[in-house]
Amino acid sequence: MTKQFNRKVGYEGEEIAAKYLSDKGYKILEKNYYTRFGEIDLIASKNDGLTFVEVKLKHGDDFGTPEEMIGAPKLFQVQRIAEFYLMDKPQMAKIYKIYSIDAVCIMMGEGGEVQRINHYENLTF
C-alpha cells in the first residue's frame, strides 16, 4: 500500500468519525493536530471535557480489526501529544478541566459501506 492510499483511508475514517461524534453531541475542534511526536486525528469537546480521539478504519478484516491496531504504545503517543497540545494552547486547559483519550474504530464492508462503528471512551494503558 502506498502512503497516498493510507492518507486517503485516514481522511475517510476521520470524516466518518467526526460526523459520528458530532451526531453524539461532540463539537469537533481540530482535525489532524501535528507535533514532532506525531498526530492526533481529532480533538473534540463535549460538556466540560476535551477529548483526544484516535481513529482507525479498516476495509475488511483480512488483517485484523481496527481495535487491534491500538495498543499501549499508540495510547502513550496520543497522551504525549495531548499534553503538548495543552501546553501549546493554555487557553484550552483553562476552558476544559476534564480530559480523555477515546478511539473510534470503523469497519468498512467490501462495497464501501460502514459495517460498524465503535466508540471507546476514556482509554487508559
N, C-alpha and C positions, 0 to 999 in steps of 0.2 A: 504494500500500500504506500501511496505517496503522501508527503506532507500536505499537499493540496487537498487530497481526499480526506485526510484526518481533520483538517481545518473545516472542511465543508460539513462533515459529520458533527464536529464540535459545535459549529454555529447552529446547525439544525437542532441539536439537543438543547442548546441554551435557549433558543426561541421557544421550543415546546415547553421547557421547564419554566421560563419566565411567564408564559401565558397561564400555565397550570398554577403557579404560585400566586399570580395576580387574581385568578379566579377564587383562590382560597383566602383572599384578603391581604396579601402581602403587597407592598409597594417596592418595585424594583428601583434601586438607587443607582447601581452601576453594573455594567457588564464588562467582563474581561479586565479586571484590575491587575495590572502587571507590576512586578517588582523584580529585583535581581534574584529573589528567592523562587520566583515562579509566578503563577497566576491564580486568581480566584475567579471562577466563572461568573457568579452572580453575587451581588451584595443587595440584600433586601431588608425591609423593616416591616414590623407588624406590632402594633401597640407600642410598648416601651422597649422592644427588643430589636437588636441588629443581628441579622443572620447572614453568615458567610456560607455560600452554597457551592458544593462540588456537584457538577452534572456529569453523568455517564450515560451514554447512549450506545446501544448495540443493535446491529441488524442481524437477527437470528442468534441462536445460542450455540453455534458450532464451536466457538472458542470460549465458552463460559458466559456467565451473566454479568450485567453491569455492576452488580453488587460485589462480585469477586475482584473487580478492578480497584476497589477502595480498601486499603489496608492501613495499618498503623503509620507507615512512612508517609503516605499521602495525607492522612489526617494531621500528622505533625507539621507537614509542609503548609497546609491550609492554616493551621493555628499560628504558625510563624508569620505568614503573610498577613493574617488578620491583626496580629499585634503591630506589625509595621504600619498597616492601614490606620490604626487608631493613633499611632504616633504621628503619622503623616497628616492626619486630619483630626486634630484635637477637638474641633467643634463637634464632631460625631460622638466622641467619647463623653462630651458634656450633655448631648441630647439623649443618648441611649445608655442605659445603665445595665441592661441585660444583653449578653452576647451568646451566640450559639453557632455551632457548625452543623449544617444539615447536608444531606445528599438527596438529589433527585435522580433516580435510576429509571431509564426508559428503555423498553424493549420494543423494537420495531418488527413488524411482520415482513414477509417476503415481498408483499405488494406495496410496501412503504407506509402501511398504516400503523398507528400506535397500538400495540397489543396490550401494554400495561405501563403504568407509571407508579412508582413507589416513592414516597417522600419519607425519608428517615430524619427525624428531628433530634437535635441536641446530641450529636455523636461524640463519643469520647474514645480515648485509646489508652 
